[in-house]
Amino acid sequence: MKVLVVDDHPIIRKNISSILSLDHNIDRIFYASNVHDAVQMVKIHNPEMVFIDLRLGKESGLDIISKTRKYDIKSSFVILSNSTKIEDFNKAKKFDIDGYIYKKSSPKNLLNAIKIIKNNKKYYDPKVYKNL
């Protein structure tokens, strides 16, 4: 499985990649730090799953979803966020995201989310649900 990790902080990209490398089904990990590069990476590599930081500096990670869906991309989109605010979750959900993961979750939660999403189900972090 090919995945793309989009975050504007290099150390976060590296940490997420380290966790993802524990999943033996993931054989390629690509990286991007902004909306433009992420859209290009999705178009070129067609990853099965895209992990997107909700806030990419002054950009919104949600723009990646709207821009790539114009090209009939079949990737699953998973938001990674420091926010458990219901407003942020609801805004992301309007983009028909496949998952929403709180960045302070455990690596085990991230790997569990991948399994759930690969089975065509949605995964929303329990820390977000407690705010509903």
C-alpha positions as CSV (number, residue, x, y, z in Angstrom):
1,M,0.0,0.0,0.0
2,K,1.2,3.5,-0.8
3,V,0.5,6.4,1.6
4,L,1.1,10.1,1.6
5,V,1.9,12.1,4.7
6,V,1.2,15.8,4.5
7,D,2.3,18.0,7.4
8,D,4.2,21.3,7.4
9,H,6.5,20.1,10.3
10,P,9.3,17.8,9.2
11,I,9.6,16.1,12.6
12,I,5.9,15.3,12.6
13,R,6.2,13.8,9.1
14,K,9.1,11.6,10.3
15,N,7.3,10.5,13.4
16,I,4.2,9.5,11.5
17,S,6.2,7.7,8.9
18,S,8.0,5.7,11.7
19,I,4.7,4.6,13.0
20,L,3.3,3.8,9.6
21,S,6.4,1.7,8.8
22,L,5.2,-0.7,11.5
23,D,2.3,-1.7,9.2
24,H,3.8,-4.4,6.9
25,N,1.1,-3.7,4.3
26,I,2.6,-0.2,3.7
27,D,5.4,-0.4,1.3
28,R,5.8,3.2,0.1
29,I,5.5,6.4,2.0
30,F,5.6,9.8,0.2
31,Y,5.7,13.2,1.8
32,A,4.5,16.7,1.2
33,S,4.5,19.9,3.3
34,N,1.9,22.1,1.5
35,V,-1.3,21.9,-0.6
36,H,0.3,22.3,-4.0
37,D,3.0,19.6,-3.4
38,A,0.4,17.2,-1.9
39,V,-2.0,17.5,-4.9
40,Q,0.9,16.8,-7.2
41,M,2.0,13.8,-5.2
42,V,-1.5,12.4,-5.2
43,K,-1.9,12.8,-8.9
44,I,1.5,11.2,-9.6
45,H,1.6,8.4,-7.1
46,N,-2.2,7.7,-6.5
47,P,-1.7,6.6,-2.9
48,E,-4.4,4.4,-1.3
49,M,-4.3,6.6,1.9
50,V,-3.5,10.3,2.5
51,F,-2.8,11.6,6.0
52,I,-3.3,15.3,6.1
53,D,-2.6,17.9,8.8
54,L,-5.7,20.0,9.1
55,R,-3.7,23.2,9.3
56,L,-0.7,23.5,7.0
57,G,0.8,26.8,8.0
58,K,-1.6,29.4,6.5
59,E,-3.2,26.8,4.3
60,S,-6.0,24.3,5.0
61,G,-5.3,20.6,4.5
62,L,-8.9,20.2,3.4
63,D,-8.0,22.0,0.2
64,I,-6.0,18.9,-0.8
65,I,-9.2,16.8,-0.7
66,S,-11.3,19.2,-2.8
67,K,-8.5,19.7,-5.4
68,T,-7.6,16.0,-5.8
69,R,-11.2,14.8,-6.0
70,K,-11.6,16.8,-9.2
71,Y,-9.3,14.2,-10.8
72,D,-11.5,11.3,-9.6
73,I,-8.8,10.2,-7.2
74,K,-9.8,7.1,-5.1
75,S,-7.5,7.7,-2.1
76,S,-8.8,7.5,1.4
77,F,-8.3,10.9,3.2
78,V,-7.5,10.9,6.9
79,I,-7.2,14.2,8.8
80,L,-4.5,14.5,11.5
81,S,-5.1,17.3,13.9
82,N,-4.2,18.7,17.3
83,S,-7.8,19.9,17.5
84,T,-10.7,18.0,19.2
85,K,-13.0,20.9,18.6
86,I,-16.3,19.8,17.2
87,E,-16.2,22.7,14.7
88,D,-13.0,21.4,13.2
89,F,-14.3,17.9,13.0
90,N,-17.6,18.9,11.4
91,K,-15.8,21.1,8.9
92,A,-13.6,18.1,7.9
93,K,-16.5,15.7,7.9
94,K,-18.2,17.9,5.2
95,F,-15.4,16.8,2.9
96,D,-16.4,13.2,3.3
97,I,-13.2,12.3,5.1
98,D,-12.4,8.6,5.9
99,G,-10.8,9.3,9.2
100,Y,-10.0,12.0,11.8
101,I,-7.2,11.2,14.2
102,Y,-6.1,13.3,17.1
103,K,-2.3,13.8,16.9
104,K,-1.9,13.1,20.6
105,S,-3.3,9.6,20.1
106,S,-1.2,6.5,20.5
107,P,0.6,4.8,17.6
108,K,-1.7,1.9,18.3
109,N,-4.7,4.1,17.5
110,L,-3.2,5.2,14.2
111,L,-2.5,1.7,13.1
112,N,-5.9,0.6,14.2
113,A,-7.4,3.4,12.2
114,I,-5.6,2.2,9.1
115,K,-7.1,-1.3,9.4
116,I,-10.6,0.1,9.9
117,I,-10.3,2.5,6.9
118,K,-8.9,-0.2,4.7
119,N,-12.1,-2.1,5.4
120,N,-14.1,0.8,3.9
121,K,-15.3,2.0,7.3
122,K,-14.8,5.5,8.8
123,Y,-12.6,6.0,11.8
124,Y,-13.1,9.0,14.1
125,D,-10.9,9.4,17.1
126,P,-12.7,8.7,20.4
127,K,-11.3,12.0,21.9
128,V,-13.3,13.8,19.2
129,Y,-16.4,11.8,20.0
130,K,-16.4,12.8,23.6
131,N,-16.9,16.4,22.5
132,L,-20.0,15.6,20.4
